[in-house]
Amino acid sequence: IHRAGTVLSEIHVDNIGKESVIRLVSDALHISPSQARLLANLVHSKTSGQPLFVIQFLKSLSDEGLLRFSLSSRQWQWDLDAISAKRVADNVAELMTAKMLRYPVEVLWSLKLAACLGHECDKTMLDLLGPGGGGSGGGNNGSTPISSGVPSIAEHLDVAVADGLIIKSGTSTKAVYRFSHDQIQYAAYSLIALDEQMALHLQIARVLFEKASPEELDGMLFVVLDQFGRGSPLLVDRSEKSRVAQLYSMAAKRSFSTFAHLSASIFALQGILLLDEDHWRTDYELALALYSTSAEAHNICGVFDQVETCANIVFAQARSFEDKLPAYFSLVQVTGMQRRLLDATNLGLDVLQKLGIILPANLDMKVAMAVIDQTRVVLEAIPAETLIGRKMQDAKALAAMKMLQLLCRYTFISRQQELMAVLMCRMVEMTVEHGICNESVIAFSHYGYITCNTGQLALGHKYGKLALSLLEQYEARAVLPSVYVNVYAQITPIDPVQAAFPQMDIAHNVAMAYGDFEGAHMCVNRGIAVRFFFGDNLSAIESSARKYIREMQKVQEENFCVSTMLFLQAVLNLMDPTCSDPSTLTGEVTDQVAVLNRAFERNYNAILVQIHRLRIYLAFLFRLDLLAGELVESLMESYSAWKRSIPNIGLVPMTFLTGLVAAVMARKKDPSKWMPIANACRGKIEVW
């Protein structure tokens, strides 16, 4: 937690001192501190002031008659010599063990069962394990049945409740029993012989599984699986292992739905380990569910090798293309997260083709613009209420929308702008054809973004606002991050852009809650870009950037981590009055040459363009006019995207800055070359 940068307040709890023990004994026995001093000092020396040990030691003195209440004198009495001579356990667990061994066998057995169930258990579980539960497990003298004919396990635990070993809460019919200290649970569990523990756990699991109603089993699913897990080496029956594997599959899916992705990955693997060698023939649906869930959960947890292993097994064994789709989604995501963006895009395009999504061949800007215009015509011909009044039901269409959205993200990062525009328009067209889904909300924000890119600002804002409205109408919180990125960090703003600053943090938090780490990091990266170019406080940007870079590095996210580090280095250059070369992005967090080389190797155009933009910005601010001019020339010559008049939120300040650089260069160097550029930039800004 410290390494993650979280601010912690540490409270160090020591054992209590002699004076505290004196006050405790004085309060417990209703005597003055001076009367309690000798006994309290002796108790402290025996227990070292460990609070639980002190309390239980006093109780043991009472149980053994060394501390007793005199009715005649109406006060507590004790024998200091006998207490001093008393052998004391080495720790509180040993003391509690000795105390428990004095209980009747039924009470002791109930404590053992409760300890097997964990720190706490409820009356429902105990009743299932009581009379009528069946089975047997190890006792302290030979074998004692779980259904041993005792009136009630819960009633026997009430004896321990009276002694303070267990805390009981809730109603009489829905009581919860909780060990008052983990050392007490440990002491009860240690009374079960080592060679009997595994069998007892398995027997508890079997009884709960067999006797619980579906509703009861649903409520205690994780407890039952914990018991099966502790006894799994003793599972040999093929059909029983299959039933338990089914429970693990249920637990994995439930964990995934509550964003407990690490737990989901563990449950899925445990289920896979229980399958027999011929499971793809005998338990096809179960095997498919476990391997697909394992791939998806390990993808979110960043265990990339396991994703590829599970996905390849599914590809080899699945009976239909539809059954392979979840594994394909996981593999495309993990490929993209490893910065193999072109590989991820190509794999996703293959999947789309198998789903019947045909895209134009030989894409260029002319084709992309034609698709954008065609989509506009389609949208204008349909009333808004018709457009958003029908839900998408077709399974293939839903899968295609999910893959299209994933590829929009990767083509944005790799700056495959023509393909990105076509993919975004295809999402809108599929919404018109099949109805609306969560991804449709993103599609309208995408369309707002690309229509702004083509200069149709009013139309872009119209669809951006439509996306925000649908987000609320359909309660599509899962897609909020993607919508917010488009609306607040891509579409050219007409409202004060500073209002967008906090929205990216909101989007990040939502994406993290849904386990979309890549989406979360895209949000904060775009947010930091907007804050940098539109003048947020530098110290605040630095703090946010450092926080999120650490977060990205923890999950091995490279795409946005490198970009965010470049922004951070630019901020540091601006803040450091001793920086000798503020226009170069080499320093504490980045090495400009190394980043450029890696970007060239991977054809990572977004990083190449970003470096140029940041250096132009820094060079102009520090009055390095000739360098700024050289960088503008290099950007215009090297990256055709610069020539396309794309007025997104990032290019507005850069176009303005390019115009300023061109005006300076026209005055200093070559008016005939630079004034047309300055005038062109001014014209774009006026339109935007």
Steps between C-alpha positions, in 0.01 A plus 500: 500500500792733576653427158170591335532848650197476727510726804480283812457578866670230704387411850741273684321301770727369776413277792348692790722613788479422873291806581245405236480144635449644851207708374357201313516272807364780720198548270440127455505418873345829619790578732733796534820515292711471817319176592543364148866590461668177624264272305522720188880506509502121519252472210711738293817298564320179394342643183741779396197728478351337188136616531323179400747297705433719806123454476513127438762448773269669753215276383721192539583605858128518572434162333772336714387663823815708541287812464162476675223716637441469877135528595585560864736789438319600179826557312743320273780296654809338349805298595810682375737213584288247311461732202874568500570125501244434222650391169395744230459413134764634263234687302132577502421219256644242739302653785179486296569143396527395862174681576315334212614152602298543818178539300258207448580303184192634313599861568860431402388334177276796415793736551711291262232516232464875545878541470496303174239736359720804560496812713121501503205283403125529513228287653388373158836326446506362853146360469591329172798337673289395800243220533405367160817627335664161460868416462780477750821674588784482745433566868735527793458131586451301185224581253211731585215540248410844375138395547573365844150517643573806714209740544670786315853601411393862545383427853833344587679807366293708739717354777806658334300820452440516874876466558579777252678277251235563237286807432141438395303756302179517301161349577431159648419353157774686311774505757863552400780348710839670483819410685591791724866473394686320225721331761189337644402364158857376456488326838172325413628394159828367645301246701419315176770244421703594192420174324126560553472866396478442125234230535295715735505797260388276216222347708374846603498604134307191396236543769447868425487434126255212531269643767483869412213630290595684179443832678706392802780367277506828310554687827780272624663422165844632591500323838411168334774548242751583772416169666526309171829673425651393832388142440550484124796255507253240628257552213519196273150443363476636146139616524561670836804684365288619208229631737759685707658644184153631411491679836839655425366621165203661678734666752730627224211661313359655817841637598545641152162672514602673825840601353693258727710398201786341691255274684329420170832393345578276800156337502517434126842333528389291797203381296723413205728293725203283601406411141602157373717441196202454269309801627447668161294196397329419830453854645518725194287792626674500838849485347415780256367722780801441726766557233322808357454654845860421589625680188282804567588526870874450447492763227371759748751381761785546251605133487546502124657154457202335665262688270674370189517146641128486581399670176702261285343201678153643428588557134614138471202345679195723448230362274390827342633844419243653738646292785844643422390865513568568873851360459555714190399812690747419777781426254443822303507699825814337633674550164410868504612545861842363399527785246465263205235732364513396135483131597203572727325695224557232237376226732191704581433566130514124434241446771277773353522340157385166646211687662398631158632855539651600167710817489613693192823384339790735422405755762617856454372839612269532199331168579477587870337838424249327271408257780458789746269682255304181432446449874380859536242445225377181669465675837319801356238273343400341833304677778690506830220320689513214249877486521518460877172319564606145406747283690759288323423127543705319235791318669736539203425871474568547871833315468591707194426826684724393785788417264449817296529711815819320602655563159397868508720534807802330341473686167479826696821417688684387185359797301342284227255785454326386182430155644395652832244724327354209304475283811322779688253552216437125477397501868244772427368314194461178701305693764266627229461148360474290819405736784682658788740344753763632741759527225251707296535777758875500434430489126311831506781664699744357243293646220496835675879483515557418133243752372681767701819372337353571158406854601128440575519633853128552559425144388782367717368672811148377422609135509727557798203631696286210374758255638494670843120487500492130407762428763257618766185365334632144466706509822793378290762579763742237366557705183523838676883515473502462121220755459670751730831467313328594176274775636741665744842425351452462122207705373589865450351679803253785487474523880797605717737206466605519865162345586628178341796462739317309778297291252803295399566402861138390532535295181821343630337394826203342321727311260711369789185384679405296192850355465571686174854604588589596144190719471574657839852590396380640168268731697770640726748531214254703294408696812862592567540603134202735525621643831851555360399682184221702663695631794429307818733547799832329424546359850154345483578344161830366635331340801230335287748380238730337757206329669361356179838400359556284809156350448572423134836344577340267755282339230771521229300749291738649243288681241388786721781478754764620250274782385426612857871494585569733209243748633656470846848571364368807318344621826827444687689695233260792546534492879879466520678837473836320471399286200772557237297371202127535573398414143642146523291232675791337677527513876370336814227284343569469125782471250388664177739306274404162649128578472537613139696189404240272658215691334668469158555126554133443585357749251343679796406822323302644791816526711702646212238772447470567873874555538495752216202686646647521847838616370337768282309622804811510720722655233252781436451573872875524552544716189698238309333624182725334239468162673123542520492572127711192418270281711187637328656426159594150609151431632330626184731305272510174693145445618222541251245507783616854575379613158142378543355790698385279788368744760487279806558640844875431487560656159319826569777640725766340279359659186490834681861450610608394150350821366699702753822317411432556129438873559831531688687305230342715227636808670843350568573276205276436195166686470401330175530157661362568847223759454273256310536257791422772753194610301379140460524444876315826565227395260455164675482660841238748377283214365540288809 
